[in-house]
């Protein structure tokens, strides 16, 4: 693609489409949003005027039929991915969607298979992997696992109490009428309506932590335990490391307190992440090294660049489209998140 700008087509400019994605691509020098598709004509035209997008279309079919694109960003409810994505994947363009990849394992497997058959790069929006703090923490965890200077990796704990994840991030959103009833993916045949509702709620909110657990461990894991109160999810990695996801130990109203503690025998790496839509704010990393044998323990808190995860995620997608980096999380791995979530639901139902 040399040094030409990457030509992006946007499918969907609702709340997340505008405020978590479009505004970031708009501000990246080496890409250009050349067209958008949005079924709400008034919203589409107003968003296009604000961001200088030259052309708008009523749906993804019209956009694909009339534009020469390098990539697609499709920000739609994940419950509609099975309806929308087959035609978009068939276009063969690199694709970026929000998490999770689908509303069910069955639909996810079908879509991942289609993308694999077409050789499509499909990046899934786990923005926490693009936070400068997560990037630093992951590199340090991997380094410590190799050097062994703090002993073996023993434990990972991720906590995400419900709170203010928006952080005024929708303040400049262009609003309009609701889109109305749109076709969605059906529930899996083995789930009743209540089970499917529970599953969708869980994957919509906690799929980030299910994904982050695998990222920090650096290997797959199995779901080993889920308590009846739905407060904790215990996992065991391939190498036997225990992990715990605490879902709702408490709630906050004007704050966001998401953290991960990665424990070694003689120290830890702690990651604190900001609200997902907070602007120009990275997370925080704290590294404790206590090697013993008379050495003085030390705590390191690195200064990180003032870049928020959604902005860095957009930059990462453009770089992946150019072939400069691997996408932080592709669809084949994201499918594991749905499978782990289904294991959690099955364990919880047995205890209910």
Phi, psi and omega per residue, in radians:
X1 nan -0.037 -3.119
X2 0.828 -2.373 -3.077
X3 -1.819 0.153 3.113
X4 -1.177 2.685 3.118
X5 -1.184 2.487 3.087
X6 -1.330 2.172 -3.086
X7 -1.553 2.021 -3.040
X8 -1.880 2.373 2.935
X9 -1.915 2.339 -3.104
X10 -1.831 2.297 3.052
X11 -1.995 1.754 3.135
X12 1.776 2.086 3.083
X13 -2.284 0.968 2.987
X14 -1.405 -2.672 -3.064
X15 -1.025 -0.984 -3.140
X16 -1.224 -0.640 3.136
X17 -0.998 -0.773 3.131
X18 -1.318 -0.975 -2.856
X19 -1.524 -0.444 3.112
X20 -1.709 -0.360 -2.990
X21 -2.210 -1.106 -2.996
X22 -0.984 -0.783 -3.092
X23 -1.075 -0.501 3.128
X24 -1.363 -0.752 3.093
X25 -1.125 -0.625 3.126
X26 -1.030 -0.555 -3.045
X27 -1.662 0.043 3.124
X28 -1.594 2.223 -3.013
X29 -1.141 -0.645 -2.998
X30 -1.668 0.408 2.957
X31 -2.431 2.833 -3.126
X32 -2.463 2.171 3.048
X33 -1.461 1.871 -2.998
X34 -1.666 -0.303 -3.123
X35 -2.861 2.709 3.058
X36 -2.405 2.649 3.079
X37 -2.058 2.247 -3.116
X38 -2.718 2.218 -3.065
X39 -1.253 -0.357 3.085
X40 -1.551 1.798 -3.000
X41 -1.045 -0.738 -3.097
X42 -1.123 -0.738 3.111
X43 -1.142 -0.779 -3.127
X44 -0.990 -0.806 -3.087
X45 -1.200 -0.693 -3.139
X46 -1.201 -0.709 3.105
X47 -1.133 -0.741 3.138
X48 -1.065 -0.697 3.115
X49 -1.129 -0.766 -3.099
X50 -1.070 -0.767 -3.013
X51 -1.771 0.114 3.073
X52 1.159 0.564 3.098
X53 -1.421 2.137 -2.963
X54 -1.234 -0.502 -3.033
X55 -2.390 2.512 3.089
X56 -2.208 2.629 -3.128
X57 -2.356 2.696 -3.097
X58 -1.329 -0.332 3.138
X59 -2.781 3.055 -3.080
X60 -1.183 -0.517 -3.126
X61 -1.119 -0.812 3.140
X62 -1.132 -0.680 3.121
X63 -1.085 -0.848 -3.116
X64 -1.130 -0.595 -3.090
X65 -1.282 -0.407 -2.969
X66 -2.045 -0.064 -3.057
X67 -2.123 2.557 2.962
X68 -1.730 1.895 -2.991
X69 -2.079 2.753 3.008
X70 -1.746 -0.384 -3.100
X71 -2.892 2.828 3.129
X72 -2.158 2.363 2.927
X73 -1.946 2.006 -3.066
X74 -2.021 1.805 -3.101
X75 -1.899 1.613 -3.083
X76 -2.277 2.811 3.023
X77 -0.966 2.352 -3.084
X78 -1.117 -0.325 3.094
X79 -1.263 -0.105 3.120
X80 -1.950 0.046 -3.077
X81 -1.065 -0.683 -3.139
X82 -1.142 -0.462 3.123
X83 -1.407 -0.768 -2.987
X84 -1.572 -0.726 -2.888
X85 -1.232 -0.527 3.140
X86 -0.945 -0.750 -3.138
X87 -1.228 -0.616 3.128
X88 -1.238 -0.752 3.094
X89 -1.070 -0.652 -3.111
X90 -1.092 -0.390 3.100
X91 -1.208 -0.311 3.048
X92 1.391 0.202 -3.094
X93 -1.607 2.623 2.985
X94 -0.938 2.460 -2.973
X95 -2.305 2.407 3.024
X96 -2.126 2.205 3.039
X97 -2.249 2.906 3.016
X98 -1.330 2.915 3.029
X99 -1.440 2.816 -0.366
X100 -1.264 3.077 -3.047
X101 -1.279 -0.347 -3.126
X102 -2.911 3.023 -3.140
X103 -1.537 -0.130 3.122
X104 -2.628 2.760 3.110
X105 -1.070 -0.715 -3.104
X106 -1.037 -0.846 3.127
X107 -1.155 -0.715 3.123
X108 -1.033 -0.765 3.128
X109 -1.099 -0.696 3.137
X110 -1.117 -0.776 -3.112
X111 -1.191 -0.725 3.107
X112 -1.088 -0.674 3.081
X113 -1.093 -0.745 3.112
X114 -1.096 -0.765 -3.141
X115 -1.130 -0.678 3.106
X116 -1.128 -0.729 3.133
X117 -1.107 -0.615 -3.120
X118 -1.556 -0.109 -3.097
X119 1.167 0.583 -3.072
X120 -1.518 2.264 2.942
X121 -1.261 2.015 -3.135
X122 -2.141 1.827 3.120
X123 -1.642 2.308 -3.130
X124 -1.829 2.404 -2.947
X125 -1.364 1.180 2.957
X126 -1.566 1.447 -2.969
X127 -1.100 -0.418 -3.107
X128 -1.098 -0.475 3.095
X129 -1.198 -0.342 -3.120
X130 -1.705 -0.036 3.081
X131 -1.166 2.351 3.115
X132 -0.937 -0.569 3.131
X133 -1.214 -0.732 3.106
X134 -1.126 -0.720 3.132
X135 -1.054 -0.788 3.133
X136 -1.138 -0.819 -3.098
X137 -1.075 -0.780 -3.129
X138 -1.068 -0.760 3.134
X139 -1.110 -0.697 -3.140
X140 -1.223 -0.705 3.086
X141 -1.058 -0.815 3.141
X142 -1.104 -0.669 3.125
X143 -1.135 -0.784 -3.126
X144 -1.136 -0.582 3.092
X145 -1.146 -0.577 -3.137
X146 -1.367 -0.817 -3.055
X147 -1.324 -0.543 -3.101
X148 1.221 0.243 -3.040
X149 -1.172 -0.388 3.072
X150 -1.935 0.310 -3.111
X151 1.421 -2.933 -3.061
X152 -1.378 2.747 3.024
X153 -1.246 2.235 -3.022
X154 -2.015 -0.559 -2.903
X155 -2.845 2.484 3.023
X156 -2.277 2.242 3.092
X157 -2.206 2.201 3.097
X158 -2.045 2.264 -3.130
X159 -2.186 2.273 3.079
X160 -2.478 1.504 3.070
X161 -1.188 2.487 3.043
X162 -0.988 2.386 -3.118
X163 -2.859 -2.768 -3.080
X164 -1.509 1.487 -3.103
X165 -1.372 -0.273 -3.072
X166 -1.423 -0.694 3.078
X167 0.903 0.799 -3.135
X168 1.107 0.322 -3.098
X169 -1.222 -0.267 3.114
X170 -1.746 0.208 -3.019
X171 -1.070 -0.581 -3.094
X172 -1.813 0.326 -3.106
X173 -1.237 2.389 2.995
X174 -1.419 2.091 -3.043
X175 -1.813 2.791 3.119
X176 -2.819 -2.955 3.111
X177 -1.133 2.667 3.060
X178 -1.164 2.695 -3.077
X179 -1.278 -0.254 -3.116
X180 1.509 -3.011 -3.116
X181 -1.281 2.144 3.132
X182 -2.088 2.659 -3.122
X183 -1.130 2.322 3.130
X184 -2.167 2.924 -3.141
X185 -1.279 2.507 3.133
X186 -1.321 2.788 3.062
X187 -1.229 2.699 3.057
X188 -1.039 2.586 -3.085
X189 -1.056 -0.453 -3.099
X190 -1.492 -0.064 -3.108
X191 -1.872 2.370 2.969
X192 -1.426 3.078 -3.044
X193 -1.061 -0.727 -3.110
X194 -1.183 -0.727 3.124
X195 -1.120 -0.716 3.129
X196 -1.152 -0.680 3.095
X197 -1.086 -0.784 3.135
X198 -1.085 -0.750 -3.138
X199 -1.099 -0.807 -3.132
X200 -1.099 -0.717 3.120
X201 -1.074 -0.751 -3.104
X202 -1.167 -0.833 -3.081
X203 -1.220 -0.524 3.123
X204 -1.160 -0.631 -3.025
X205 -1.716 -0.743 -2.997
X206 -1.845 0.075 3.141
X207 -1.115 -0.487 3.072
X208 -1.039 -0.769 -3.088
X209 -1.271 -0.614 3.049
X210 -1.057 -0.699 3.117
X211 -1.268 -0.763 -3.110
X212 -1.099 -0.602 3.110
X213 -1.022 -0.823 3.129
X214 -1.127 -0.676 -3.124
X215 -1.083 -0.811 -3.102
X216 -1.273 -0.669 3.073
X217 -1.140 -0.611 -3.098
X218 1.399 0.319 -3.130
X219 -2.872 2.795 3.108
X220 -1.141 2.889 3.121
X221 -2.572 2.910 3.043
X222 -2.023 2.625 3.070
X223 -1.404 2.090 -3.045
X224 -1.774 -0.484 -3.039
X225 -2.783 2.507 3.004
X226 -2.458 2.187 -3.071
X227 -1.375 2.734 -3.087
X228 -1.128 -0.484 -3.125
X229 -1.405 -0.077 -3.132
X230 1.048 0.655 3.127
X231 -1.732 -0.500 -3.116
X232 -2.414 2.653 3.066
X233 -2.268 2.081 -3.087
X234 -1.822 2.343 -3.141
X235 -2.212 2.807 3.037
X236 -2.285 2.178 -3.084
X237 -1.346 2.964 3.131
X238 -0.973 -0.611 -3.125
X239 -1.616 0.070 3.059
X240 1.675 0.196 3.095
X241 -1.400 2.361 3.129
X242 -1.518 2.429 3.041
X243 -2.307 2.603 3.129
X244 -2.308 2.289 2.975
X245 -1.880 2.036 3.071
X246 -1.628 2.047 -3.006
X247 -1.479 -0.849 -3.049
X248 -2.600 1.140 3.093
X249 -1.156 -0.417 3.061
X250 -2.886 2.980 3.097
X251 -2.045 2.691 2.973
X252 -2.239 2.765 -3.132
X253 -1.943 -0.620 -3.107
X254 -2.140 0.571 -3.073
X255 -2.693 2.905 3.060
X256 -2.397 2.119 -3.033
X257 -2.243 1.313 3.121
X258 -1.810 2.299 -3.088
X259 -2.560 2.806 3.030
X260 -2.426 2.329 3.101
X261 -2.049 2.097 3.137
X262 -1.942 1.864 -3.000
X263 -1.690 2.255 2.967
X264 -1.844 3.074 -3.105
X265 -1.110 -0.585 -3.050
X266 -2.266 0.701 3.100
X267 2.760 -3.021 -3.122
X268 -2.710 2.867 2.914
X269 -2.081 2.102 -3.137
X270 -1.938 2.342 -3.119
X271 -2.118 2.167 3.043
X272 -2.023 2.218 -3.042
X273 -1.953 2.484 3.130
X274 -1.367 2.996 3.025
X275 -0.962 2.419 -3.025
X276 -0.955 -0.573 -3.095
X277 -1.786 0.199 3.059
X278 -1.196 2.339 -3.072
X279 -1.599 2.538 3.006
X280 0.922 0.621 -3.117
X281 -2.400 1.949 3.065
X282 -1.456 3.048 3.025
X283 -1.341 -2.969 -3.112
X284 -2.263 2.449 3.095
X285 -2.108 2.408 3.028
X286 -2.272 2.230 -3.137
X287 -2.062 2.122 3.059
X288 -1.788 2.206 3.055
X289 -2.090 2.065 3.140
X290 -2.329 1.283 -3.009
X291 -1.217 -0.223 -3.136
X292 1.324 -2.870 3.124
X293 0.978 0.668 3.085
X294 1.481 -0.113 3.132
X295 -1.247 2.553 3.136
X296 -1.385 2.117 3.086
X297 -1.060 2.599 3.127
X298 -2.437 2.608 3.083
X299 -2.112 2.221 -3.117
X300 -1.971 2.291 3.031
X301 -2.175 1.711 -3.076
X302 -1.241 2.577 3.013
X303 -1.469 2.186 -3.060
X304 -1.931 2.723 -3.118
X305 -1.160 2.625 -3.111
X306 -1.428 1.211 3.127
X307 -2.247 2.288 3.125
X308 -1.555 2.810 -2.956
X309 -1.136 -0.637 -3.119
X310 -1.159 -0.672 3.086
X311 -1.125 -0.835 -3.135
X312 -1.138 -0.594 3.100
X313 -1.087 -0.755 3.095
X314 -1.087 -0.747 3.096
X315 -1.069 -0.680 -3.135
X316 -1.164 -0.646 3.115
X317 -1.148 -0.755 3.115
X318 -1.072 -0.739 3.131
X319 -1.137 -0.642 3.111
X320 -1.186 -0.687 3.088
X321 -1.066 -0.673 3.127
X322 -1.301 -0.184 -3.101
X323 1.433 0.285 -3.087
X324 -1.477 -0.504 3.120
X325 -2.460 2.887 2.929
X326 -1.404 2.530 3.077
X327 -1.069 2.441 -3.126
X328 -0.978 -0.631 3.069
X329 -2.625 2.094 3.108
X330 -1.734 2.944 -2.969
X331 -1.088 -0.636 -3.112
X332 -1.055 -0.664 3.077
X333 -1.300 -0.677 -3.122
X334 -1.077 -0.465 3.072
X335 -1.068 -0.583 3.107
X336 -1.057 -0.552 3.126
X337 -1.101 -0.745 3.104
X338 -1.122 -0.699 -3.140
X339 -1.144 -0.731 3.086
X340 -1.125 -0.676 3.115
X341 -1.124 -0.676 3.106
X342 -1.151 -0.662 3.067
X343 -1.059 -0.726 3.102
X344 -1.063 -0.822 -3.108
X345 -1.074 -0.731 -3.128
X346 -1.127 -0.707 3.108
X347 -1.165 -0.733 -3.136
X348 -1.105 -0.720 -3.130
X349 -1.114 -0.569 3.109
X350 -1.186 -0.496 -3.102
X351 -1.611 -0.301 -3.057
X352 -1.208 nan nan
